[in-house]
Amino acid sequence: MAVIEAEKIIDNIKEVAIDTPSDEQDFLGFYKFIANSISQEKERIEKLKSVDLIVVENLYNDYEQLDRHNLVLQKREREVVQVFIFGDFEQDTEITWEMSEIFADFFIEYLLIPILNNISYDRFQEMPSYFLEHIKDSVIVYEAKRSLHRDSAEIHS
């Protein structure tokens, strides 16, 4: 896929997704934990060379932080969290394997099963509105830096 087309897709995703919340907004530490896991395994992700963006469903839609007494109200119980992995890839078996290992500690810590959705740019272009609707208000936890050699990556924290 042409770099310009991939950049347009990434820009579209960034329009509907949000950056990682601040520590105050991430009052249960979900995204800080994910960012730390990704940071520790950044080299594994970079070796895949086809992962450009990782977006995680917004878990805070299920919680409300009450000002009084530092209480957190859980509005809905869940067992899974959707993780969307975007990139220019055809075969995604290795991506699934590596990402499942990276998110294993998150599962153990929070008892939420990460459902990995590997979405290639070609697949995204087939149904852009469908994917954009599913990632609306989700949180960007990883973005590969844009360069000719794609040598580096940024972790949102």
C-alpha positions as CSV (number, residue, x, y, z in Angstrom):
1,M,0.0,0.0,0.0
2,A,1.2,3.5,-0.8
3,V,2.5,5.4,2.2
4,I,0.2,8.3,1.5
5,E,-2.9,6.1,1.6
6,A,-1.7,4.5,4.9
7,E,-1.1,8.0,6.4
8,K,-4.7,9.0,5.4
9,I,-6.0,5.9,7.1
10,I,-4.0,6.7,10.3
11,D,-5.2,10.3,10.2
12,N,-8.8,9.0,10.0
13,I,-8.3,6.7,12.9
14,K,-6.7,9.5,15.0
15,E,-9.7,11.7,14.3
16,V,-12.1,9.3,16.2
17,A,-9.7,7.8,18.7
18,I,-8.1,9.6,21.6
19,D,-4.6,9.9,23.0
20,T,-3.7,8.0,26.2
21,P,-5.4,9.7,29.1
22,S,-3.4,11.5,31.8
23,D,-2.7,9.8,35.1
24,E,-5.7,11.6,36.6
25,Q,-8.0,10.4,33.9
26,D,-6.5,6.9,34.0
27,F,-7.5,6.6,37.6
28,L,-7.5,2.7,37.5
29,G,-4.2,2.6,35.6
30,F,-5.4,0.6,32.7
31,Y,-3.5,2.5,30.0
32,K,-0.4,3.1,32.1
33,F,-0.2,-0.6,32.6
34,I,-0.6,-1.3,28.8
35,A,1.9,1.5,27.9
36,N,4.4,-0.1,30.3
37,S,3.9,-3.5,28.8
38,I,4.4,-2.2,25.3
39,S,7.4,-0.1,26.4
40,Q,9.1,-3.2,27.8
41,E,8.4,-5.1,24.6
42,K,8.9,-2.3,22.1
43,E,11.7,-4.2,20.2
44,R,9.3,-7.1,19.6
45,I,6.7,-4.8,18.0
46,E,9.3,-3.0,16.0
47,K,10.6,-6.4,14.6
48,L,7.2,-7.0,13.2
49,K,7.7,-3.9,11.0
50,S,4.1,-3.9,9.9
51,V,2.3,-2.7,13.1
52,D,1.7,1.0,12.8
53,L,-1.0,1.7,15.4
54,I,-2.5,-0.1,18.4
55,V,-5.8,1.2,19.7
56,V,-7.6,-0.1,22.8
57,E,-11.3,0.2,23.6
58,N,-12.1,2.9,26.1
59,L,-12.5,1.0,29.4
60,Y,-13.5,4.1,31.3
61,N,-16.9,4.1,29.6
62,D,-17.8,1.5,32.2
63,Y,-16.6,3.5,35.2
64,E,-17.4,6.7,37.0
65,Q,-15.1,8.4,39.5
66,L,-17.2,9.9,42.3
67,D,-15.7,13.1,43.8
68,R,-16.9,12.2,47.2
69,H,-14.7,9.8,49.2
70,N,-12.5,8.8,46.2
71,L,-14.9,6.2,45.1
72,V,-15.1,4.5,41.7
73,L,-18.5,3.3,40.5
74,Q,-18.4,0.4,38.0
75,K,-21.4,0.8,35.7
76,R,-21.0,-2.3,33.7
77,E,-19.0,-5.5,34.2
78,R,-17.0,-6.8,31.4
79,E,-14.8,-9.8,30.6
80,V,-13.1,-8.7,27.4
81,V,-11.5,-5.6,25.9
82,Q,-11.1,-5.0,22.2
83,V,-7.6,-4.3,20.9
84,F,-7.3,-3.0,17.3
85,I,-3.9,-3.4,15.6
86,F,-3.5,-1.5,12.3
87,G,-0.8,-2.0,9.8
88,D,0.3,-3.0,6.3
89,F,0.3,-6.8,6.6
90,E,-1.1,-9.8,4.9
91,Q,-0.3,-12.6,7.3
92,D,-1.1,-11.7,10.9
93,T,-0.3,-15.0,12.8
94,E,3.0,-13.6,14.1
95,I,1.4,-10.3,15.1
96,T,-1.3,-12.2,17.0
97,W,1.3,-14.3,18.8
98,E,3.5,-11.4,19.8
99,M,0.7,-9.1,20.9
100,S,-1.0,-11.9,22.9
101,E,2.2,-12.3,24.9
102,I,2.5,-8.6,25.4
103,F,-1.1,-8.3,26.6
104,A,-0.8,-11.4,28.8
105,D,0.2,-9.4,31.9
106,F,-2.8,-7.1,31.4
107,F,-5.1,-10.1,31.4
108,I,-3.5,-11.4,34.6
109,E,-3.6,-8.0,36.4
110,Y,-7.1,-6.9,35.4
111,L,-8.8,-10.2,34.4
112,L,-9.9,-8.8,31.1
113,I,-9.3,-10.9,28.0
114,P,-7.8,-8.8,25.2
115,I,-9.5,-9.6,21.9
116,L,-7.0,-8.9,19.2
117,N,-8.3,-7.4,16.0
118,N,-5.6,-7.3,13.3
119,I,-6.8,-4.9,10.6
120,S,-4.7,-4.4,7.5
121,Y,-5.1,-1.2,5.6
122,D,-6.6,-3.1,2.7
123,R,-9.2,-4.6,5.0
124,F,-9.8,-1.1,6.5
125,Q,-10.4,0.4,3.0
126,E,-13.1,-2.2,2.4
127,M,-15.2,-1.0,5.3
128,P,-13.8,2.2,6.7
129,S,-17.0,3.5,8.4
130,Y,-17.5,0.1,10.2
131,F,-14.0,0.2,11.7
132,L,-14.1,3.9,12.5
133,E,-17.4,3.4,14.4
134,H,-15.9,0.5,16.4
135,I,-12.8,2.5,17.4
136,K,-14.7,5.7,18.2
137,D,-13.5,7.1,21.6
138,S,-10.9,4.2,21.9
139,V,-7.4,5.0,23.1
140,I,-4.3,5.0,21.1
141,V,-1.6,3.2,23.1
142,Y,1.1,2.8,20.4
143,E,2.0,4.5,17.2
144,A,5.0,3.7,15.0
145,K,7.0,6.9,14.2
146,R,6.8,7.9,10.6
147,S,10.1,7.8,8.8
148,L,11.5,6.4,5.6
149,H,13.1,3.5,7.5
150,R,10.4,3.2,10.2
151,D,13.2,2.7,12.7
152,S,11.5,4.1,15.8
153,A,8.2,4.0,17.6
154,E,6.3,6.1,20.1
155,I,4.4,4.8,23.1
156,H,1.6,6.9,24.2
157,S,1.6,7.2,28.0
